[in-house]
Amino acid sequence: MIQIATSWLLLIPVMFGIGWLASRWDLRLENRMDERERMRQQRSTFKGLSLLLNEQPDQAIETLVKIAQLDPETIDLHFALGNLFRRRGETERAIRVHQHLANRDDLKPRDRDHAAYELGRDFLRAGLLDRAEASLNRVGEGKFAAPAKESLLEMYQIERDWKKAIIAASELEALQGKSHHTEIAQFHCELGQEALRRKDLPEVEQSIQLALQAVPHHARALILQGDYLIAMDRPAQAIDVWAVIAKTHPAYMHLLADRWMAAHTALDKADLGLGALCELLQTQASGELLDIVQKHMTQIRGAQATEVMLVEVMQHSPSLSALSKLAQTRLALAESNGTPERVSDLQATLSLLKQRTTSLARYTCGNCGFRARRFYWQCPGCNHWEAYSPRRSEGAVPSGPSM
């Protein structure tokens, strides 16, 4: 019996060794299967990328979706899929992908912020602004804090919620270490303009002061300050404020030239106001200022004085606009004491010049090249502030968008 028990004891290490070898064999098989699965996923990933590079997005998406289904832990792939859906305009699918990530409890804080940011962009693209705001506000401090705040700033401008835009721009300054004073001044001016329309004059004054604190001698804020003083029936003070623009921002005078003349007329100083605008034509003869000066000079000093002024402009600042105004003035003179042939010639010349100037005279955005007939403080094409040159150009029409 002792011999039998001893033999069994000898079998124990043998069985243990066989078990250990079997487990090692199973582990090797499992590792080999995992390796094959990884290779399969890599091949599928490379296939998806190849399809993307070959401009076959539909097949690429199908391939990448299969990979994501096989391995739900592929967070980066989910982000890539969501962004791809959004770029293709499939916002509902993008929202589902990013919402799935945002609701996962096992994500690292950085990935959770990334998911909240991407989900906010999805909602913004879909026009669900309240949900976009809620998602973007969930983004914490870190890599995605500044991009989220930029998206919020974009959204507040779309909504024309200027007070929230001011807060977002101020917070963005702290995050980026970059000035947003120009945008903040414009937001205050927008608030002031809205208050002026509803005749809330204390609110107008406060908005102007805050805009000038953000950017001293800001052109739009000074224009608005003059409008506020006119609303307060203080034309003399409005002229003093606008005179600062004539000195520091003369290119913007065409935006207020008619109101400048109305204020001088209210003080019985129309000729003095016209003289100041004529002096500006030495450097600002192109664009709408010339149109306004020509109109008021014809009314105040007559067509002959206007002709003399336009001839001088053509000598130092020749342009199609000035030539068109000169032809228009000479036509008015010819209609009163000229021959029918002279009138007919001037009418034909003026018609041709008007067609040409109407098609070419545009304000151009310095950021995106968008062209428009009227001046904008914020470009309709790229939404940048103060990107438009205040000078109306007459150059050849570019291939960019226009209105």
C-alpha positions as a printed Julia matrix, in Angstrom:
403×3 Matrix{Float64}:
   0.0     0.0     0.0
   2.88    2.28    0.78
   4.37    1.57   -2.67
   1.03    2.41   -4.42
   0.69    5.67   -2.53
   4.25    6.62   -3.4
   3.64    5.97   -7.11
   0.61    8.21   -7.01
   2.65   10.89   -5.36
   5.15   10.63   -8.17
   2.36   11.15  -10.7
   1.33   14.48   -9.15
   4.25   16.55  -10.54
   3.89   14.78  -13.87
   0.2    15.74  -14.07
   1.06   19.26  -12.93
   3.63   19.51  -15.71
   1.17   18.26  -18.3
  -1.41   20.81  -17.07
   1.14   23.6   -17.21
   2.12   22.63  -20.76
  -1.53   22.5   -21.77
  -2.19   25.96  -20.33
   0.85   27.36  -22.08
  -0.36   25.79  -25.3
  -3.83   27.32  -24.84
  -2.24   30.69  -24.1
  -0.14   30.45  -27.24
  -3.23   29.57  -29.25
  -5.13   32.48  -27.69
  -2.27   34.9   -28.35
  -2.04   33.62  -31.9
  -5.78   34.15  -32.39
  -5.53   37.64  -30.87
  -2.62   38.39  -33.16
  -4.61   37.21  -36.15
  -7.56   39.35  -35.03
  -5.28   42.38  -34.67
  -3.81   41.74  -38.09
  -7.32   41.43  -39.48
  -8.35   44.73  -37.9
  -5.18   46.41  -39.16
  -5.85   45.13  -42.67
  -9.42   46.41  -42.4
  -8.19   49.76  -41.11
  -5.66   50.08  -43.93
  -8.39   49.09  -46.37
 -10.65   51.82  -44.97
  -7.88   54.4   -45.21
  -7.07   53.28  -48.74
 -10.7    53.71  -49.75
 -10.73   57.19  -48.21
  -7.59   58.15  -50.11
  -9.12   56.79  -53.31
 -12.21   58.98  -52.72
 -14.56   56.1   -51.97
 -16.06   57.34  -48.68
 -19.13   55.08  -48.71
 -17.07   51.86  -48.83
 -14.6    53.35  -46.35
 -17.36   54.07  -43.83
 -18.73   50.52  -44.15
 -15.28   49.08  -43.48
 -14.58   51.33  -40.47
 -18.04   50.67  -39.0
 -17.33   46.92  -39.09
 -14.08   47.48  -37.19
 -15.87   49.58  -34.56
 -18.49   46.86  -34.15
 -15.8    44.2   -33.69
 -13.99   46.26  -31.06
 -16.16   48.81  -29.21
 -13.1    49.99  -27.26
 -11.54   51.69  -30.31
 -12.21   55.23  -29.08
 -10.08   56.99  -31.67
 -11.86   55.13  -34.44
 -15.24   56.21  -33.07
 -14.08   59.83  -33.08
 -12.85   59.46  -36.66
 -16.15   57.92  -37.74
 -18.2    60.65  -36.07
 -16.17   63.39  -37.73
 -16.45   61.65  -41.08
 -20.23   61.43  -40.73
 -20.41   65.13  -39.86
 -18.3    66.17  -42.84
 -20.59   64.15  -45.1
 -23.64   65.9   -43.67
 -24.89   62.79  -41.82
 -25.31   64.68  -38.57
 -27.72   62.17  -37.02
 -25.18   59.36  -37.32
 -22.41   61.65  -36.05
 -24.56   62.58  -33.04
 -25.21   58.91  -32.22
 -21.51   58.04  -32.36
 -20.38   60.96  -30.23
 -23.32   60.63  -27.84
 -22.38   56.98  -27.26
 -18.86   58.09  -26.33
 -20.03   60.96  -24.13
 -22.28   58.61  -22.12
 -19.55   56.08  -21.38
 -18.42   56.03  -17.75
 -15.07   54.41  -18.43
 -13.65   57.27  -20.52
 -10.71   59.33  -19.36
 -11.54   63.0   -18.61
  -9.7    64.11  -21.75
 -11.69   61.71  -23.97
 -14.93   62.72  -22.26
 -14.16   66.39  -23.0
 -13.33   65.45  -26.58
 -16.66   63.64  -26.94
 -18.6    66.6   -25.47
 -16.82   68.97  -27.83
 -17.49   66.87  -30.93
 -21.11   66.34  -29.89
 -21.52   70.11  -29.49
 -20.19   70.62  -33.01
 -22.64   68.01  -34.29
 -25.57   69.8   -32.67
 -24.27   73.13  -34.02
 -24.12   71.68  -37.52
 -27.66   70.33  -37.12
 -28.95   73.73  -35.96
 -29.81   72.47  -32.46
 -28.22   75.45  -30.77
 -29.56   74.94  -27.24
 -28.26   71.36  -27.15
 -24.98   72.49  -28.71
 -24.54   75.08  -25.95
 -25.25   72.51  -23.24
 -22.76   70.02  -24.69
 -19.99   72.56  -25.26
 -20.4    73.92  -21.73
 -19.66   70.4   -20.42
 -16.11   70.59  -21.79
 -13.69   71.04  -18.9
 -10.25   72.59  -18.7
  -7.73   71.06  -21.06
  -6.97   70.63  -24.72
 -10.56   71.12  -25.91
 -11.49   74.07  -23.69
 -10.42   76.73  -26.22
 -11.97   75.02  -29.31
 -15.22   74.56  -27.36
 -15.24   78.22  -26.39
 -14.6    79.18  -30.04
 -17.62   77.12  -31.1
 -19.72   78.79  -28.39
 -18.57   82.19  -29.6
 -19.54   81.27  -33.16
 -22.94   80.06  -31.97
 -23.67   83.2   -29.93
 -22.93   85.33  -32.97
 -25.34   83.26  -35.06
 -27.99   83.78  -32.37
 -27.0    87.45  -32.06
 -26.72   86.92  -28.31
 -24.09   89.61  -27.92
 -23.92   89.55  -24.12
 -23.0    85.86  -24.06
 -20.62   86.49  -26.99
 -18.79   89.11  -24.9
 -18.4    86.64  -22.02
 -17.2    83.87  -24.36
 -14.69   86.18  -26.07
 -13.32   87.34  -22.71
 -12.91   83.75  -21.51
 -11.27   82.84  -24.81
  -8.72   85.62  -24.29
  -7.72   84.03  -20.98
  -7.49   80.55  -22.55
  -5.54   81.53  -25.66
  -3.58   84.51  -24.42
  -4.71   86.28  -27.59
  -6.61   89.57  -27.83
 -10.27   89.58  -28.87
 -10.74   93.28  -28.13
 -11.9    94.06  -31.67
 -14.7    91.48  -31.51
 -15.68   92.59  -28.0
 -15.9    96.24  -29.15
 -18.08   95.16  -32.08
 -20.37   93.15  -29.78
 -20.86   96.21  -27.56
 -21.61   98.28  -30.68
 -24.22   95.72  -31.75
 -25.85   96.03  -28.32
 -25.72   99.82  -28.61
 -27.25   99.75  -32.09
 -30.13   97.58  -30.86
 -30.66   99.9   -27.87
 -30.67  102.96  -30.18
 -33.37  101.37  -32.34
 -35.61  100.9   -29.3
 -34.58  104.38  -28.0
 -33.0   103.07  -24.8
 -30.47  105.91  -24.62
 -28.84  104.99  -21.25
 -28.12  101.51  -22.62
 -26.66  103.08  -25.78
 -24.32  105.28  -23.74
 -23.15  102.35  -21.62
 -22.47  100.18  -24.67
 -20.48  102.96  -26.34
 -18.3   103.47  -23.26
 -17.59   99.73  -22.97
 -16.71   99.53  -26.67
 -14.31  102.45  -26.32
 -12.76  100.79  -23.27
 -12.1    97.67  -25.34
 -10.67   99.65  -28.29
 -10.0   103.38  -27.75
 -11.11  105.58  -30.69
 -12.91  102.61  -32.24
 -14.41  103.83  -35.51
 -17.81  102.19  -35.17
 -18.14  103.19  -31.51
 -17.43  106.84  -32.41
 -19.98  106.73  -35.25
 -22.53  105.31  -32.81
 -21.62  107.94  -30.23
 -22.43  110.65  -32.77
 -25.78  108.99  -33.52
 -26.49  108.88  -29.79
 -25.77  112.62  -29.47
 -28.05  113.34  -32.44
 -30.79  111.35  -30.69
 -30.14  113.55  -27.63
 -30.59  116.63  -29.9
 -26.96  117.69  -29.5
 -25.75  118.07  -33.11
 -22.76  120.26  -32.26
 -21.31  117.59  -29.96
 -22.07  114.91  -32.55
 -20.02  116.9   -35.1
 -17.13  117.11  -32.62
 -17.16  113.32  -32.15
 -17.4   112.65  -35.87
 -14.53  115.09  -36.48
 -12.33  112.6   -34.58
 -13.24  109.99  -37.21
 -12.38  112.44  -39.98
  -8.96  112.79  -38.38
  -8.2   109.24  -37.22
 -10.36  107.06  -39.51
 -11.07  109.17  -42.64
 -11.79  106.1   -44.8
 -14.96  105.49  -42.74
 -16.4   109.0   -43.28
 -18.64  107.85  -46.11
 -20.63  105.84  -43.53
 -21.74  109.04  -41.77
 -21.33  111.77  -44.39
 -25.08  112.25  -44.9
 -25.63  112.51  -41.12
 -22.64  114.87  -40.91
 -24.31  117.17  -43.42
 -27.69  116.9   -41.64
 -26.06  117.94  -38.34
 -24.37  120.95  -39.98
 -27.63  121.88  -41.69
 -29.4   121.81  -38.31
 -26.83  124.38  -37.11
 -27.16  126.4   -40.35
 -23.56  125.49  -41.25
 -24.15  123.28  -44.29
 -21.47  124.98  -46.41
 -18.9   124.54  -43.62
 -19.7   120.86  -43.35
 -19.46  120.46  -47.13
 -16.07  122.16  -47.12
 -14.74  119.66  -44.58
 -15.9   116.76  -46.76
 -14.31  118.35  -49.84
 -10.97  118.48  -48.0
 -11.26  114.74  -47.32
 -11.58  114.1   -51.06
  -7.86  114.85  -51.36
  -7.21  111.39  -49.91
 -10.66  109.69  -49.93
 -11.94  110.46  -53.43
 -12.8   106.88  -54.32
 -16.04  105.24  -53.29
 -19.24  106.47  -51.72
 -17.85  109.65  -50.16
 -17.49  111.17  -53.62
 -21.1   110.23  -54.43
 -22.34  111.97  -51.27
 -20.21  115.09  -51.76
 -21.35  115.39  -55.39
 -25.0   115.19  -54.3
 -24.71  117.82  -51.56
 -22.5   120.14  -53.59
 -25.02  120.16  -56.42
 -27.76  121.08  -53.93
 -25.75  123.75  -52.09
 -23.31  125.27  -54.61
 -24.78  124.24  -57.96
 -23.75  122.07  -60.91
 -20.94  124.35  -62.14
 -19.11  124.25  -58.79
 -19.63  120.49  -58.75
 -18.07  120.18  -62.21
 -15.0   122.11  -61.08
 -14.67  119.89  -58.0
 -14.96  116.69  -60.06
 -12.37  117.88  -62.58
  -9.94  118.42  -59.68
 -10.7   114.93  -58.35
 -10.03  113.41  -61.78
  -6.65  115.13  -61.81
  -5.37  113.75  -58.49
  -7.48  110.58  -58.05
  -8.85  109.4   -61.41
 -11.45  106.63  -61.26
 -14.47  105.34  -63.16
 -16.75  106.55  -60.36
 -15.38  110.1   -60.59
 -15.66  110.04  -64.39
 -19.25  108.82  -64.13
 -20.13  111.61  -61.69
 -18.46  114.15  -63.97
 -20.5   112.92  -66.94
 -23.67  113.06  -64.83
 -22.95  116.67  -63.8
 -22.12  117.75  -67.34
 -25.32  116.12  -68.57
 -27.31  118.2   -66.05
 -25.59  121.35  -67.32
 -26.14  120.38  -70.98
 -29.83  119.72  -70.37
 -30.25  123.32  -69.22
 -28.24  125.12  -71.92
 -26.65  122.55  -74.24
 -27.4   121.23  -77.71
 -29.44  118.03  -78.28
 -26.36  116.36  -79.78
 -24.35  117.18  -76.67
 -27.1   115.8   -74.43
 -27.33  112.62  -76.5
 -23.56  112.05  -76.4
 -23.41  112.55  -72.63
 -26.38  110.24  -72.06
 -24.67  107.46  -74.01
 -21.39  108.01  -72.14
 -23.12  108.08  -68.76
 -25.08  104.9   -69.5
 -21.91  103.03  -70.39
 -20.05  104.31  -67.33
 -22.9   103.41  -64.96
 -23.01   99.86  -66.28
 -19.29   99.52  -65.77
 -19.1   101.07  -62.3
 -22.16   99.14  -61.08
 -20.59   95.82  -62.04
 -17.12   96.59  -60.64
 -17.61   98.82  -57.58
 -17.48   96.45  -54.6
 -16.27   96.24  -51.02
 -13.91   93.28  -50.63
 -13.19   91.16  -47.55
  -9.47   90.99  -46.88
  -9.85   87.56  -45.26
 -11.93   85.5   -47.73
 -12.27   87.8   -50.77
 -16.08   88.04  -50.5
 -17.32   91.09  -52.46
 -20.46   93.12  -51.76
 -22.08   96.35  -52.94
 -22.53   97.62  -49.38
 -20.12   97.85  -46.47
 -20.3    95.27  -43.66
 -18.6    95.37  -40.28
 -18.8    91.56  -40.23
 -18.14   89.68  -43.46
 -21.18   87.61  -44.58
 -18.79   85.11  -46.16
 -16.34   84.22  -43.36
 -17.92   86.06  -40.37
 -14.67   87.9   -39.56
 -15.08   91.35  -38.02
 -13.57   94.46  -39.63
 -12.22   92.37  -42.51
 -13.81   94.65  -45.12
 -11.76   97.53  -46.4
 -13.8   100.74  -46.06
 -12.6   101.7   -49.53
 -14.75  100.52  -52.41
 -12.6    99.02  -55.15
 -13.1    99.1   -58.91
 -10.75   96.26  -59.81
 -11.49   93.28  -61.99
 -14.08   90.9   -60.62
 -12.34   87.91  -58.96
 -13.58   84.35  -58.98
 -14.68   84.52  -55.33
 -18.26   84.89  -54.07
 -20.06   88.21  -54.22
 -23.41   89.8   -53.53
